[in-house]
Amino acid sequence: MYHGTEMPSFGDIWRDLQKKMGGGESLRNTNDDVERRFWKKYMNSQGQNGPDPYSARIWDEINCILGDSYYDSIIEIGPGWGNYSFNLAERCRNLTCVDMSPDTLRYIKQTGLEYGFHINTVNEKWEDYRGRSADMVFAFNCFYRMSDIEECLAKIDRCGDRFHIIGMTSGPEQEYLVDYEKILGLKVRFHRLDYIILLNVLYQNGIDCNVHMVDLTKDIKFCSLDQAVEKTSRRIISGEYSSEDLIRILKKYLKKEEDGLYHYCHHFKAAVIYW
């Protein structure tokens, strides 16, 4: 950071927003056992569905950034259900995935073997990682629990000997959620953590980065308007409303297609940060 440049602590801003995301710190953010149980249930029920469709577009951008590079070793933090893990495995001789969830790592390891990859796993939080460095460190959409974000990003910088790629999906939020707040006066849980804070924490750590923004779309489907009310109302923290209030807004944005389902095309972005 330039001497004399006065900025607030973006680490403090990050921690404040972590508390505000759901009207208070969630148990998943603060309780390791709750987080592990979440991923155990998720991997048992949905984790076999494979990568999110939109992640292919993000990988295309990452692939362009990497060019022809091939690495001896890569560390991936928080692989989830493998949006990028198996593509990363093709880019290196040794891939190590670090995660606090044994169920996530078991899935990554087993699925990797099916693809012919022998993926190493380390079952611990990134905050506790004391293993070897690697040619590259990769981390995407895995920062939501990291309270000491300054040290977590500094460790990424230290552990990547040649290259670093991090990132996260970003806004804008679904339009009907914005209307719930603006028109109905409801308090809505928005995803307040955003890439720009990560970028500024890195800047305040003396790390200058490149950023590529990726335009994404996601087809959100509902079986009925009643289901749309049930699912979207989970994001409402407080305020008085009726189902009819929500349906009136949802009808502005949902379109019933030939398959009988109500579709919403969500346009949003992802940030790929690298140095």
Contacts in CASP RR format, 6 or more apart in sequence:
PFRMAT RR
TARGET T0000
AUTHOR 0000-0000-0000
METHOD contacts of the structure
MODEL  1
MYHGTEMPSFGDIWRDLQKKMGGGESLRNTNDDVERRFWKKYMNSQGQNG
PDPYSARIWDEINCILGDSYYDSIIEIGPGWGNYSFNLAERCRNLTCVDM
SPDTLRYIKQTGLEYGFHINTVNEKWEDYRGRSADMVFAFNCFYRMSDIE
ECLAKIDRCGDRFHIIGMTSGPEQEYLVDYEKILGLKVRFHRLDYIILLN
VLYQNGIDCNVHMVDLTKDIKFCSLDQAVEKTSRRIISGEYSSEDLIRIL
KKYLKKEEDGLYHYCHHFKAAVIYW
1 7 0 8 1.000
1 203 0 8 1.000
1 204 0 8 1.000
1 206 0 8 1.000
7 200 0 8 1.000
7 204 0 8 1.000
9 204 0 8 1.000
10 197 0 8 1.000
10 200 0 8 1.000
10 201 0 8 1.000
10 204 0 8 1.000
11 149 0 8 1.000
11 150 0 8 1.000
11 197 0 8 1.000
11 201 0 8 1.000
11 204 0 8 1.000
13 197 0 8 1.000
14 149 0 8 1.000
14 193 0 8 1.000
14 197 0 8 1.000
14 201 0 8 1.000
15 147 0 8 1.000
15 149 0 8 1.000
17 192 0 8 1.000
17 193 0 8 1.000
17 197 0 8 1.000
18 25 0 8 1.000
18 29 0 8 1.000
18 144 0 8 1.000
18 147 0 8 1.000
18 193 0 8 1.000
19 25 0 8 1.000
20 192 0 8 1.000
21 189 0 8 1.000
21 190 0 8 1.000
21 191 0 8 1.000
21 192 0 8 1.000
21 193 0 8 1.000
22 189 0 8 1.000
22 237 0 8 1.000
23 187 0 8 1.000
23 189 0 8 1.000
23 237 0 8 1.000
27 34 0 8 1.000
28 34 0 8 1.000
28 35 0 8 1.000
28 38 0 8 1.000
28 145 0 8 1.000
29 35 0 8 1.000
29 144 0 8 1.000
29 145 0 8 1.000
29 147 0 8 1.000
32 100 0 8 1.000
32 125 0 8 1.000
35 100 0 8 1.000
35 101 0 8 1.000
35 145 0 8 1.000
36 100 0 8 1.000
36 101 0 8 1.000
36 102 0 8 1.000
36 103 0 8 1.000
39 80 0 8 1.000
39 101 0 8 1.000
39 103 0 8 1.000
39 104 0 8 1.000
40 101 0 8 1.000
40 103 0 8 1.000
42 81 0 8 1.000
43 81 0 8 1.000
43 101 0 8 1.000
43 103 0 8 1.000
43 104 0 8 1.000
43 106 0 8 1.000
43 107 0 8 1.000
44 103 0 8 1.000
46 81 0 8 1.000
47 81 0 8 1.000
47 107 0 8 1.000
48 107 0 8 1.000
49 81 0 8 1.000
50 81 0 8 1.000
50 82 0 8 1.000
51 81 0 8 1.000
51 82 0 8 1.000
51 83 0 8 1.000
51 84 0 8 1.000
52 83 0 8 1.000
53 218 0 8 1.000
54 169 0 8 1.000
54 216 0 8 1.000
54 217 0 8 1.000
54 218 0 8 1.000
54 270 0 8 1.000
55 83 0 8 1.000
55 84 0 8 1.000
57 214 0 8 1.000
57 215 0 8 1.000
57 216 0 8 1.000
57 270 0 8 1.000
58 83 0 8 1.000
58 84 0 8 1.000
58 140 0 8 1.000
58 214 0 8 1.000
58 216 0 8 1.000
58 270 0 8 1.000
58 272 0 8 1.000
59 83 0 8 1.000
59 84 0 8 1.000
59 87 0 8 1.000
61 212 0 8 1.000
61 214 0 8 1.000
61 270 0 8 1.000
61 272 0 8 1.000
62 84 0 8 1.000
62 87 0 8 1.000
62 165 0 8 1.000
62 272 0 8 1.000
63 87 0 8 1.000
65 165 0 8 1.000
65 212 0 8 1.000
65 272 0 8 1.000
65 274 0 8 1.000
66 91 0 8 1.000
69 91 0 8 1.000
69 163 0 8 1.000
70 91 0 8 1.000
70 92 0 8 1.000
71 91 0 8 1.000
71 92 0 8 1.000
71 93 0 8 1.000
71 134 0 8 1.000
71 135 0 8 1.000
71 136 0 8 1.000
71 162 0 8 1.000
71 163 0 8 1.000
72 92 0 8 1.000
72 93 0 8 1.000
72 94 0 8 1.000
72 134 0 8 1.000
72 135 0 8 1.000
73 92 0 8 1.000
73 93 0 8 1.000
73 94 0 8 1.000
73 95 0 8 1.000
73 96 0 8 1.000
73 132 0 8 1.000
73 134 0 8 1.000
73 135 0 8 1.000
73 136 0 8 1.000
74 88 0 8 1.000
74 91 0 8 1.000
74 92 0 8 1.000
74 94 0 8 1.000
74 95 0 8 1.000
74 96 0 8 1.000
74 134 0 8 1.000
74 135 0 8 1.000
74 136 0 8 1.000
74 137 0 8 1.000
74 138 0 8 1.000
75 96 0 8 1.000
75 97 0 8 1.000
75 98 0 8 1.000
75 133 0 8 1.000
75 134 0 8 1.000
75 136 0 8 1.000
75 137 0 8 1.000
75 138 0 8 1.000
75 159 0 8 1.000
75 160 0 8 1.000
76 84 0 8 1.000
76 85 0 8 1.000
76 88 0 8 1.000
76 95 0 8 1.000
76 96 0 8 1.000
76 97 0 8 1.000
76 98 0 8 1.000
76 137 0 8 1.000
76 138 0 8 1.000
76 139 0 8 1.000
77 98 0 8 1.000
77 99 0 8 1.000
77 126 0 8 1.000
77 137 0 8 1.000
77 138 0 8 1.000
77 139 0 8 1.000
77 142 0 8 1.000
77 156 0 8 1.000
78 97 0 8 1.000
78 98 0 8 1.000
78 99 0 8 1.000
78 104 0 8 1.000
78 126 0 8 1.000
78 139 0 8 1.000
78 142 0 8 1.000
79 85 0 8 1.000
79 97 0 8 1.000
79 99 0 8 1.000
79 104 0 8 1.000
79 105 0 8 1.000
79 108 0 8 1.000
80 99 0 8 1.000
80 101 0 8 1.000
80 104 0 8 1.000
80 108 0 8 1.000
80 142 0 8 1.000
81 104 0 8 1.000
81 107 0 8 1.000
82 107 0 8 1.000
82 108 0 8 1.000
82 111 0 8 1.000
83 140 0 8 1.000
83 141 0 8 1.000
84 138 0 8 1.000
84 140 0 8 1.000
85 95 0 8 1.000
85 97 0 8 1.000
85 108 0 8 1.000
85 112 0 8 1.000
85 119 0 8 1.000
86 111 0 8 1.000
86 112 0 8 1.000
86 115 0 8 1.000
86 117 0 8 1.000
88 95 0 8 1.000
88 138 0 8 1.000
89 95 0 8 1.000
89 112 0 8 1.000
89 115 0 8 1.000
89 117 0 8 1.000
89 119 0 8 1.000
90 117 0 8 1.000
92 135 0 8 1.000
92 136 0 8 1.000
94 120 0 8 1.000
94 134 0 8 1.000
95 117 0 8 1.000
95 119 0 8 1.000
95 120 0 8 1.000
96 119 0 8 1.000
96 120 0 8 1.000
96 121 0 8 1.000
96 122 0 8 1.000
96 134 0 8 1.000
97 105 0 8 1.000
97 108 0 8 1.000
97 119 0 8 1.000
97 120 0 8 1.000
97 121 0 8 1.000
97 122 0 8 1.000
98 121 0 8 1.000
98 122 0 8 1.000
98 124 0 8 1.000
98 126 0 8 1.000
98 129 0 8 1.000
99 105 0 8 1.000
99 108 0 8 1.000
99 121 0 8 1.000
99 122 0 8 1.000
99 123 0 8 1.000
100 123 0 8 1.000
100 124 0 8 1.000
100 125 0 8 1.000
101 123 0 8 1.000
102 123 0 8 1.000
105 121 0 8 1.000
105 123 0 8 1.000
108 119 0 8 1.000
108 121 0 8 1.000
109 119 0 8 1.000
109 121 0 8 1.000
112 118 0 8 1.000
112 119 0 8 1.000
122 129 0 8 1.000
122 131 0 8 1.000
125 145 0 8 1.000
126 139 0 8 1.000
126 142 0 8 1.000
126 146 0 8 1.000
126 152 0 8 1.000
126 155 0 8 1.000
127 146 0 8 1.000
127 148 0 8 1.000
127 151 0 8 1.000
127 152 0 8 1.000
129 155 0 8 1.000
129 159 0 8 1.000
133 158 0 8 1.000
133 159 0 8 1.000
133 160 0 8 1.000
133 161 0 8 1.000
134 159 0 8 1.000
134 160 0 8 1.000
134 161 0 8 1.000
135 160 0 8 1.000
135 161 0 8 1.000
135 162 0 8 1.000
135 163 0 8 1.000
136 160 0 8 1.000
136 162 0 8 1.000
136 163 0 8 1.000
136 164 0 8 1.000
136 165 0 8 1.000
137 156 0 8 1.000
137 159 0 8 1.000
137 160 0 8 1.000
137 163 0 8 1.000
137 164 0 8 1.000
137 165 0 8 1.000
137 166 0 8 1.000
138 164 0 8 1.000
138 165 0 8 1.000
138 166 0 8 1.000
139 156 0 8 1.000
139 165 0 8 1.000
139 166 0 8 1.000
139 167 0 8 1.000
140 165 0 8 1.000
140 166 0 8 1.000
140 167 0 8 1.000
140 168 0 8 1.000
141 167 0 8 1.000
141 168 0 8 1.000
141 169 0 8 1.000
143 149 0 8 1.000
143 152 0 8 1.000
143 166 0 8 1.000
143 168 0 8 1.000
143 193 0 8 1.000
143 198 0 8 1.000
144 193 0 8 1.000
146 152 0 8 1.000
149 197 0 8 1.000
149 198 0 8 1.000
149 201 0 8 1.000
150 201 0 8 1.000
150 204 0 8 1.000
150 205 0 8 1.000
153 166 0 8 1.000
153 198 0 8 1.000
153 201 0 8 1.000
153 202 0 8 1.000
153 205 0 8 1.000
153 207 0 8 1.000
154 205 0 8 1.000
156 164 0 8 1.000
156 166 0 8 1.000
157 164 0 8 1.000
157 202 0 8 1.000
157 205 0 8 1.000
157 207 0 8 1.000
157 275 0 8 1.000
163 274 0 8 1.000
163 275 0 8 1.000
164 274 0 8 1.000
164 275 0 8 1.000
165 272 0 8 1.000
165 273 0 8 1.000
165 274 0 8 1.000
166 198 0 8 1.000
166 273 0 8 1.000
166 274 0 8 1.000
167 195 0 8 1.000
167 198 0 8 1.000
167 270 0 8 1.000
167 271 0 8 1.000
167 272 0 8 1.000
167 273 0 8 1.000
168 193 0 8 1.000
168 194 0 8 1.000
168 195 0 8 1.000
168 198 0 8 1.000
168 270 0 8 1.000
168 271 0 8 1.000
169 216 0 8 1.000
169 268 0 8 1.000
169 269 0 8 1.000
169 270 0 8 1.000
170 194 0 8 1.000
170 195 0 8 1.000
170 268 0 8 1.000
170 269 0 8 1.000
170 270 0 8 1.000
170 271 0 8 1.000
171 191 0 8 1.000
171 194 0 8 1.000
171 268 0 8 1.000
171 269 0 8 1.000
172 178 0 8 1.000
172 267 0 8 1.000
172 268 0 8 1.000
172 269 0 8 1.000
173 190 0 8 1.000
173 191 0 8 1.000
174 220 0 8 1.000
174 232 0 8 1.000
174 253 0 8 1.000
174 264 0 8 1.000
174 266 0 8 1.000
175 252 0 8 1.000
175 253 0 8 1.000
176 232 0 8 1.000
176 249 0 8 1.000
176 250 0 8 1.000
176 252 0 8 1.000
176 253 0 8 1.000
176 254 0 8 1.000
176 264 0 8 1.000
177 188 0 8 1.000
177 190 0 8 1.000
177 232 0 8 1.000
177 235 0 8 1.000
178 188 0 8 1.000
179 249 0 8 1.000
179 252 0 8 1.000
180 186 0 8 1.000
180 188 0 8 1.000
180 232 0 8 1.000
180 235 0 8 1.000
180 236 0 8 1.000
180 241 0 8 1.000
180 246 0 8 1.000
180 249 0 8 1.000
181 187 0 8 1.000
181 188 0 8 1.000
183 249 0 8 1.000
184 241 0 8 1.000
184 245 0 8 1.000
184 246 0 8 1.000
184 249 0 8 1.000
185 239 0 8 1.000
186 236 0 8 1.000
186 237 0 8 1.000
186 238 0 8 1.000
186 239 0 8 1.000
186 241 0 8 1.000
187 236 0 8 1.000
187 237 0 8 1.000
187 238 0 8 1.000
187 239 0 8 1.000
188 235 0 8 1.000
188 236 0 8 1.000
188 237 0 8 1.000
189 235 0 8 1.000
189 236 0 8 1.000
189 237 0 8 1.000
190 235 0 8 1.000
195 211 0 8 1.000
195 271 0 8 1.000
195 273 0 8 1.000
196 271 0 8 1.000
198 273 0 8 1.000
199 209 0 8 1.000
199 211 0 8 1.000
199 271 0 8 1.000
199 273 0 8 1.000
202 208 0 8 1.000
202 209 0 8 1.000
202 273 0 8 1.000
202 275 0 8 1.000
203 209 0 8 1.000
207 275 0 8 1.000
208 275 0 8 1.000
209 273 0 8 1.000
209 274 0 8 1.000
209 275 0 8 1.000
210 273 0 8 1.000
210 274 0 8 1.000
210 275 0 8 1.000
211 271 0 8 1.000
211 272 0 8 1.000
211 273 0 8 1.000
212 271 0 8 1.000
212 272 0 8 1.000
212 274 0 8 1.000
213 269 0 8 1.000
213 270 0 8 1.000
213 271 0 8 1.000
213 272 0 8 1.000
214 269 0 8 1.000
214 270 0 8 1.000
214 271 0 8 1.000
214 272 0 8 1.000
215 267 0 8 1.000
215 269 0 8 1.000
216 267 0 8 1.000
216 268 0 8 1.000
216 269 0 8 1.000
216 270 0 8 1.000
217 265 0 8 1.000
217 266 0 8 1.000
217 267 0 8 1.000
217 268 0 8 1.000
218 265 0 8 1.000
218 266 0 8 1.000
218 268 0 8 1.000
219 263 0 8 1.000
219 264 0 8 1.000
219 265 0 8 1.000
219 266 0 8 1.000
220 263 0 8 1.000
220 264 0 8 1.000
220 265 0 8 1.000
220 266 0 8 1.000
221 261 0 8 1.000
221 262 0 8 1.000
221 263 0 8 1.000
221 264 0 8 1.000
222 228 0 8 1.000
222 231 0 8 1.000
222 254 0 8 1.000
222 261 0 8 1.000
222 262 0 8 1.000
222 264 0 8 1.000
223 261 0 8 1.000
223 262 0 8 1.000
224 262 0 8 1.000
225 247 0 8 1.000
225 250 0 8 1.000
225 251 0 8 1.000
225 254 0 8 1.000
225 262 0 8 1.000
226 243 0 8 1.000
228 246 0 8 1.000
228 247 0 8 1.000
228 250 0 8 1.000
228 254 0 8 1.000
228 262 0 8 1.000
229 243 0 8 1.000
229 246 0 8 1.000
229 247 0 8 1.000
229 250 0 8 1.000
232 246 0 8 1.000
232 250 0 8 1.000
233 241 0 8 1.000
233 246 0 8 1.000
250 262 0 8 1.000
253 264 0 8 1.000
254 262 0 8 1.000
254 263 0 8 1.000
254 264 0 8 1.000
255 262 0 8 1.000
255 263 0 8 1.000
255 264 0 8 1.000
256 262 0 8 1.000
256 263 0 8 1.000
257 263 0 8 1.000
END
